[in-house]
Amino acid sequence: MSATIISIAEFNASAAQIVDQKIGLPLYHRDMSNDRAGFICGIKNEMLQIVWDNTGLQQMSVKYFPGLDRFIKAAQNRGMNKITAVEASLKLTAAEKEVQARLELQHKKEEAKRNTENEWEKTIAEIMPEDAQAVIVAELMRDESDTMSDYFSGSVVDTVILAFSSHKRDIFSEMRKAAKNDERTAFLATASKSAEHREKYSMGAGYYLSEGSRYSGWKIRKISFYGERKYVPVGEICKALQKK
């Protein structure tokens, strides 16, 4: 009995037909973080176009998608039905528009951020002394720690530029003097010795002046300049530094 010989083109066409039959099939996937339900809504450049109900569009290789059959079976076990090619196409179009909208929004945010940073650099250049080697800043920290899970962290919610320094040494008397330049941080000028934190070790926060912890309250620290670009975090310039 002789074997049937088919051409590569016929083989590819047959494979494509099998893949096309998957369009509209429901998928269901459950992991530790969430449950996902969706559909195979198209194929582009050998990539399955999957639209999940809660996370949107995802592209997966036609040739390598471990777990695909398991996702399909899980969806069938949950009573999910296959949708028509038209319904799949509409879902895919909507998902692609959503992706494009997110990309455009991200682009606008990045452009706005660049413009803000450029304007900030111009503003700082106008008030920064030529011999400046560091800037002293005050940062209001919001504690985001979770002691139950042994997680410690904080985020900066407000930044004030207090002073510039002609050297890079960390000197608390200099930080205390800078604290007087803004009414919100003036109390740190006379804070007790315990407010002087020295954490120049691995995972430490360096030298800073604060009556709270490194994760909460007002904190004053020095940021030294290195190289040609003198980085100053975006924030508010205290009145003492503003040009009159």
Secondary structure, 3 states (H helix, E strand, C coil): CCCCCCCHHHHHHHHHHHHHCCCCCEEEEECCCCEEEEEEEEEECCEEEEEECCCEEEEEECCCCCCHHHHHHHHHHCCCCCCCHHHHHHHHHHHHHHHHHHHHHHHHHHHHHHHHHHHHHHHHHHHCCCCCCEEEEEEEEEECCEHHHCECCEEEEEEEEEEEECCCCCCHHHHHHHHCCCCCCHHHHHCCHHHEEEECCCCCCEEEECCCCCCCEEEEEEEECCCCCCCCCCCEECCCCCCC
